[in-house]
Amino acid sequence: MQKDAREQKHAVVIGAGIIGVCAGLSLLRDGYRVTLIDRQGPGEGASFGNGSVMTPDAVVPVATPGIFWRVPGMLLDPAGPLRIRWGYLPRLTPWLLRFLAASGAKRVEQLSVALADLHKGAVEAYAPLLKMAGAEDMVHKSGWVCVYESEAEFQAAQPSLEIERRRGLNMEVLGAEELRQLEPSLAPIFPRAVFYPDTAYTVNNFRLVQVLAEALQSNGGHLLHSEVRGFEFGAAAVTPEAPSTRRS
């Protein structure tokens, strides 16, 4: 039986990206009244252009042993993953020092265990939310393949692969011929690959967030277009300060 609105606990979720929308839907399913707040529309922030991947396999931290020596190459590579605004470096330095401290072998192992626990069941957790939204056809569990352009590149990846093995990931190392049979459309230039069968992806990450947000609203949740700038802490509740509001 649906509780009277006055008896329901009220949850406020800040941010209407994939995490916020899924949190809101999960809270609705658990019997909460839900208000989702974002200054933009659902999925219009980081979720608009992410990788569309849902996986339990992301267990290797970004900071790993030896990363300090790879930083210069990243900065010099126009297509590299790292950019630094040099004028921001003094403010960034404390964070960089903590980042380097997190790259020690013992700390990497601890972080890897935590990541594995965090991502366990990630794909399955979407199932009830997709059902609520009628969006089961937007997610496909077909796995993903990591390819290596040389044997040396594959060998360099062994420390990360060993971390994945210690976490018990479902993975299969492939040779060139096995890769060709799995994915014949790839150019025959990759001597090694690793296949992760438990990974899923969405056919349209932006649209998926929108569809889930529509399901939240159709199931009684509210979407509030506003910018949260701070919080007021009271004895019984924490209230987000929203300077202007528009409910949809």
Backbone hydrogen bonds in HBPLUS format (Angstrom, degrees):
<---DONOR---> <-ACCEPTOR-->    atom                        ^
c    i                          cat <-CA-CA->   ^        H-A-AA   ^      H-
h    n   atom  resd res      DA  || num        DHA   H-A  angle D-A-AA Bond
n    s   type  num  typ     dist DA aas  dist angle  dist       angle   num
A0007-GLU N   A0004-ASP O   2.79 MM   3  5.34 146.1  1.90 116.9 127.4     1
A0033-ARG N   A0009-LYS O   2.89 MM  24  6.14 167.2  1.90 159.0 163.1     2
A0011-ALA N   A0033-ARG O   2.75 MM  22  6.07 171.1  1.76 171.4 170.6     3
A0035-THR N   A0011-ALA O   2.97 MM  24  6.43 153.9  2.04 158.1 165.7     4
A0013-VAL N   A0035-THR O   2.85 MM  22  6.22 162.7  1.88 159.4 165.4     5
A0037-ILE N   A0013-VAL O   2.82 MM  24  6.18 166.3  1.84 167.1 171.4     6
A0015-GLY N   A0037-ILE O   2.69 MM  22  5.76 169.8  1.70 167.5 171.1     7
A0043-GLY N   A0016-ALA O   2.91 MM  27  6.21 150.1  2.00 137.9 147.7     8
A0021-VAL N   A0017-GLY O   2.91 MM   4  5.99 172.2  1.92 161.8 164.3     9
A0022-CYS N   A0018-ILE O   3.09 MM   4  6.02 159.1  2.13 136.9 143.2    10
A0023-ALA N   A0019-ILE O   2.87 MM   4  6.02 155.3  1.93 148.6 156.2    11
A0024-GLY N   A0020-GLY O   2.88 MM   4  6.08 157.3  1.93 147.6 154.0    12
A0025-LEU N   A0021-VAL O   2.94 MM   4  6.20 161.0  1.97 150.9 155.4    13
A0026-SER N   A0022-CYS O   2.95 MM   4  6.08 159.7  2.00 146.7 152.4    14
A0027-LEU N   A0023-ALA O   2.96 MM   4  6.17 155.5  2.02 148.5 154.9    15
A0028-LEU N   A0024-GLY O   2.95 MM   4  6.20 154.5  2.02 147.1 154.4    16
A0029-ARG N   A0025-LEU O   2.96 MM   4  6.20 158.1  2.00 148.5 154.1    17
A0030-ASP N   A0026-SER O   3.05 MM   4  6.31 134.4  2.27 136.1 148.3    18
A0030-ASP N   A0027-LEU O   3.07 MM   3  4.95 126.0  2.38  91.0 105.6    19
A0032-TYR N   A0027-LEU O   3.01 MM   5  5.47 167.0  2.03 149.3 145.5    20
A0031-GLY N   A0028-LEU O   2.99 MM   3  5.22 161.8  2.02 109.7 113.8    21
A0222-HIS N   A0034-VAL O   2.96 MM 188  6.31 154.8  2.02 147.4 155.7    22
A0036-LEU N   A0222-HIS O   2.74 MM 186  6.07 170.6  1.75 166.2 168.2    23
A0224-LEU N   A0036-LEU O   2.72 MM 188  5.96 170.4  1.73 164.2 166.0    24
A0038-ASP N   A0224-LEU O   3.06 MM 186  6.48 156.7  2.11 160.3 165.4    25
A0226-SER N   A0038-ASP O   3.11 MM 188  5.52 137.1  2.30 100.9 110.6    26
A0044-GLU N   A0041-GLY O   3.16 MM   3  5.59 160.6  2.20 140.1 137.4    27
A0048-PHE N   A0045-GLY O   3.11 MM   3  5.70 161.7  2.14 116.0 121.8    28
A0202-THR N   A0052-SER O   2.96 MM 150  5.41 151.4  2.04 147.9 157.1    29
A0054-MET N   A0200-ALA O   2.86 MM 146  5.10 175.1  1.86 138.6 138.9    30
A0200-ALA N   A0054-MET O   2.86 MM 146  5.10 177.4  1.86 163.3 163.2    31
A0059-VAL N   A0057-ASP O   2.92 MM   2  5.65 127.6  2.20 110.5  94.8    32
A0067-ILE N   A0064-THR O   3.10 MM   3  5.77 150.6  2.19 151.3 149.5    33
A0069-TRP N   A0066-GLY O   3.20 MM   3  5.71 133.7  2.43 109.6 119.2    34
A0070-ARG N   A0067-ILE O   2.95 MM   3  5.05 143.4  2.08 101.8 113.4    35
A0074-MET N   A0070-ARG O   3.13 MM   4  6.43 152.2  2.21 150.0 158.5    36
A0074-MET N   A0071-VAL O   3.01 MM   3  5.03 116.1  2.44  98.5 114.7    37
A0075-LEU N   A0071-VAL O   2.97 MM   4  6.24 158.5  2.01 161.2 166.7    38
A0076-LEU N   A0072-PRO O   3.07 MM   4  6.27 146.2  2.18 145.7 154.5    39
A0077-ASP N   A0073-GLY O   3.07 MM   4  6.10 127.2  2.36 138.5 150.8    40
A0080-GLY N   A0077-ASP O   2.89 MM   3  4.83 163.9  1.92 111.7 115.0    41
A0088-TYR N   A0085-ARG O   2.76 MM   3  5.42 152.9  1.84 122.2 131.3    42
A0089-LEU N   A0086-TRP O   3.13 MM   3  5.10 160.0  2.17 102.8 109.0    43
A0091-ARG N   A0088-TYR O   3.12 MM   3  5.66 121.9  2.48 113.2 126.1    44
A0092-LEU N   A0088-TYR O   3.00 MM   4  6.15 141.9  2.15 147.3 158.4    45
A0092-LEU N   A0089-LEU O   3.00 MM   3  4.79 120.6  2.36  93.1 109.4    46
A0093-THR N   A0089-LEU O   2.89 MM   4  5.87 135.7  2.09 157.2 165.2    47
A0095-TRP N   A0092-LEU O   3.04 MM   3  5.51 118.2  2.44 112.4 126.8    48
A0096-LEU N   A0092-LEU O   3.00 MM   4  6.26 158.4  2.05 153.1 160.1    49
A0097-LEU N   A0093-THR O   2.93 MM   4  6.18 155.4  2.00 158.8 164.5    50
A0098-ARG N   A0094-PRO O   3.16 MM   4  6.46 154.7  2.23 143.1 149.4    51
A0099-PHE N   A0095-TRP O   2.85 MM   4  6.09 150.4  1.93 148.9 158.5    52
A0100-LEU N   A0096-LEU O   2.91 MM   4  6.17 158.4  1.96 150.0 154.4    53
A0101-ALA N   A0097-LEU O   2.97 MM   4  6.18 153.2  2.05 142.3 150.2    54
A0102-ALA N   A0098-ARG O   3.00 MM   4  6.21 136.9  2.19 139.0 149.8    55
A0102-ALA N   A0099-PHE O   3.15 MM   3  5.15 127.8  2.44  93.3 106.8    56
A0103-SER N   A0100-LEU O   3.03 MM   3  5.23 159.5  2.08 106.6 113.1    57
A0108-VAL N   A0104-GLY O   2.86 MM   4  6.02 159.7  1.90 161.4 168.2    58
A0109-GLU N   A0105-ALA O   3.09 MM   4  6.30 155.5  2.16 146.9 152.5    59
A0110-GLN N   A0106-LYS O   3.16 MM   4  6.48 156.7  2.22 144.6 150.5    60
A0111-LEU N   A0107-ARG O   2.90 MM   4  6.16 164.3  1.93 155.3 159.3    61
A0112-SER N   A0108-VAL O   2.86 MM   4  5.98 151.8  1.94 145.8 154.1    62
A0113-VAL N   A0109-GLU O   3.07 MM   4  6.33 157.0  2.12 148.8 153.4    63
A0114-ALA N   A0110-GLN O   3.12 MM   4  6.43 159.2  2.17 146.6 152.3    64
A0115-LEU N   A0111-LEU O   2.84 MM   4  6.11 157.4  1.89 151.7 157.9    65
A0116-ALA N   A0112-SER O   2.93 MM   4  6.13 157.7  1.98 149.3 155.2    66
A0117-ASP N   A0113-VAL O   3.06 MM   4  6.34 158.3  2.11 148.5 153.8    67
A0118-LEU N   A0114-ALA O   2.93 MM   4  6.12 153.9  2.00 146.3 154.2    68
A0119-HIS N   A0115-LEU O   2.92 MM   4  6.07 155.3  1.98 152.1 157.2    69
A0120-LYS N   A0116-ALA O   3.01 MM   4  5.88 123.9  2.34 139.5 151.6    70
A0122-ALA N   A0119-HIS O   2.96 MM   3  5.19 142.7  2.10 143.6 135.7    71
A0125-ALA N   A0121-GLY O   2.94 MM   4  6.01 144.3  2.07 150.6 159.9    72
A0126-TYR N   A0123-VAL O   3.17 MM   3  5.72 152.5  2.25 111.5 118.8    73
A0127-ALA N   A0124-GLU O   3.07 MM   3  5.45 145.3  2.20 108.8 118.2    74
A0129-LEU N   A0126-TYR O   3.02 MM   3  5.35 120.0  2.40 108.6 124.3    75
A0130-LEU N   A0126-TYR O   2.83 MM   4  5.98 161.6  1.86 166.9 173.2    76
A0131-LYS N   A0127-ALA O   2.99 MM   4  6.19 152.0  2.07 149.0 157.0    77
A0132-MET N   A0128-PRO O   3.04 MM   4  6.22 153.4  2.11 137.5 144.0    78
A0133-ALA N   A0129-LEU O   3.10 MM   4  6.35 146.0  2.22 141.4 150.2    79
A0134-GLY N   A0130-LEU O   2.85 MM   4  5.87 109.3  2.36 134.9 152.7    80
A0135-ALA N   A0130-LEU O   2.83 MM   5  4.92 166.2  1.85 147.3 148.7    81
A0134-GLY N   A0131-LYS O   3.12 MM   3  4.91 150.0  2.21  96.4 105.6    82
A0138-MET N   A0135-ALA O   2.97 MM   3  5.50 166.2  1.99 120.5 124.6    83
A0139-VAL N   A0136-GLU O   3.46 MM   3  6.05 172.9  2.47 115.5 117.1    84
A0203-VAL N   A0138-MET O   2.97 MM  65  5.57 151.1  2.06 142.2 151.2    85
A0140-HIS N   A0201-TYR O   2.87 MM  61  5.55 163.9  1.90 164.7 167.8    86
A0201-TYR N   A0140-HIS O   2.90 MM  61  5.55 149.7  1.99 144.0 152.5    87
A0143-GLY N   A0199-THR O   2.80 MM  56  4.37 145.0  1.92 165.9 154.7    88
A0144-TRP N   A0196-TYR O   3.05 MM  52  5.40 146.9  2.16 129.4 137.9    89
A0196-TYR N   A0144-TRP O   2.88 MM  52  5.40 172.3  1.88 166.8 169.4    90
A0146-CYS N   A0194-VAL O   2.89 MM  48  5.21 169.0  1.90 154.4 156.3    91
A0194-VAL N   A0146-CYS O   2.84 MM  48  5.21 148.7  1.93 143.9 154.5    92
A0148-TYR N   A0192-ARG O   2.99 MM  44  5.38 156.4  2.05 153.1 146.2    93
A0154-PHE N   A0150-SER O   3.16 MM   4  6.45 154.2  2.23 143.3 150.0    94
A0155-GLN N   A0151-GLU O   2.91 MM   4  6.19 157.0  1.96 149.4 155.5    95
A0156-ALA N   A0152-ALA O   2.95 MM   4  6.15 150.2  2.04 144.3 152.5    96
A0157-ALA N   A0154-PHE O   3.11 MM   3  5.19 137.5  2.29  97.4 109.3    97
A0158-GLN N   A0155-GLN O   3.13 MM   3  5.32 164.2  2.16 108.2 113.0    98
A0161-LEU N   A0157-ALA O   3.03 MM   4  6.28 160.6  2.07 154.5 160.8    99
A0162-GLU N   A0158-GLN O   2.79 MM   4  5.94 149.8  1.88 155.0 162.5   100
A0163-ILE N   A0159-PRO O   3.15 MM   4  6.43 148.5  2.25 139.8 147.4   101
A0164-GLU N   A0160-SER O   3.05 MM   4  6.41 157.7  2.11 148.0 153.8   102
A0165-ARG N   A0161-LEU O   2.89 MM   4  6.19 150.7  1.98 144.0 152.2   103
A0166-ARG N   A0162-GLU O   2.95 MM   4  6.18 156.4  2.00 147.1 153.0   104
A0167-ARG N   A0163-ILE O   3.08 MM   4  6.39 137.1  2.28 142.2 153.8   105
A0167-ARG N   A0164-GLU O   3.19 MM   3  5.12 128.4  2.47  91.8 105.3   106
A0169-LEU N   A0164-GLU O   3.19 MM   5  5.74 175.4  2.20 155.0 153.9   107
A0168-GLY N   A0165-ARG O   2.93 MM   3  5.03 156.5  1.99 104.5 111.8   108
A0172-GLU N   A0195-PHE O   2.92 MM  23  5.10 143.8  2.05 140.6 151.1   109
A0195-PHE N   A0172-GLU O   2.84 MM  23  5.10 167.3  1.85 146.6 148.6   110
A0174-LEU N   A0193-ALA O   2.75 MM  19  5.04 175.7  1.75 147.5 148.7   111
A0193-ALA N   A0174-LEU O   3.10 MM  19  5.04 138.8  2.28 142.4 141.6   112
A0179-LEU N   A0175-GLY O   2.91 MM   4  6.09 156.2  1.96 154.4 161.4   113
A0180-ARG N   A0176-ALA O   3.00 MM   4  6.22 152.7  2.07 143.5 151.0   114
A0181-GLN N   A0177-GLU O   3.07 MM   4  6.35 151.2  2.15 144.9 151.8   115
A0182-LEU N   A0178-GLU O   3.01 MM   4  6.25 149.9  2.11 143.0 151.5   116
A0183-GLU N   A0179-LEU O   2.80 MM   4  5.92 166.0  1.82 158.1 161.6   117
A0186-LEU N   A0183-GLU O   3.20 MM   3  6.03 169.2  2.21 124.8 127.8   118
A0189-ILE N   A0187-ALA O   2.79 MM   2  5.56 142.2  1.94 101.2  92.2   119
A0208-LEU N   A0204-ASN O   2.91 MM   4  6.06 152.2  1.99 153.3 162.0   120
A0209-VAL N   A0205-ASN O   3.24 MM   4  6.49 159.3  2.29 146.5 149.7   121
A0210-GLN N   A0206-PHE O   3.18 MM   4  6.52 159.4  2.23 147.1 152.9   122
A0211-VAL N   A0207-ARG O   2.85 MM   4  6.10 160.2  1.89 154.3 159.2   123
A0212-LEU N   A0208-LEU O   2.95 MM   4  6.18 161.1  1.99 153.2 157.9   124
A0213-ALA N   A0209-VAL O   2.92 MM   4  6.11 153.3  1.99 146.9 154.6   125
A0214-GLU N   A0210-GLN O   2.89 MM   4  6.17 148.8  1.99 147.4 156.2   126
A0215-ALA N   A0211-VAL O   3.00 MM   4  6.29 149.2  2.10 142.7 151.1   127
A0216-LEU N   A0212-LEU O   2.95 MM   4  6.26 148.0  2.05 142.7 151.6   128
A0217-GLN N   A0213-ALA O   3.09 MM   4  6.41 157.9  2.14 146.7 151.1   129
A0218-SER N   A0214-GLU O   2.90 MM   4  6.12 160.0  1.94 149.6 155.7   130
A0219-ASN N   A0215-ALA O   3.01 MM   4  6.06 130.4  2.27 140.1 151.2   131
A0221-GLY N   A0216-LEU O   2.79 MM   5  5.15 150.0  1.88 156.8 147.6   132
A0220-GLY N   A0217-GLN O   3.10 MM   3  5.24 160.4  2.14 111.3 111.9   133
A0248-SER N   A0223-LEU O   2.87 MM  25  5.47 164.0  1.90 168.2 170.9   134
A0225-HIS N   A0246-ARG O   2.88 MM  21  5.17 168.0  1.89 154.8 150.8   135
A0229-ARG N   A0241-GLU O   3.20 MM  12  5.97 161.4  2.24 168.2 169.2   136
A0241-GLU N   A0230-GLY O   2.90 MM  11  5.37 173.8  1.90 139.3 140.2   137
A0232-GLU N   A0239-THR O   2.90 MM   7  5.23 161.7  1.93 148.2 154.2   138
A0239-THR N   A0232-GLU O   3.04 MM   7  5.23 165.0  2.06 151.1 152.1   139
A0234-GLY N   A0237-ALA O   2.91 MM   3  5.30 155.8  1.97 164.7 172.1   140
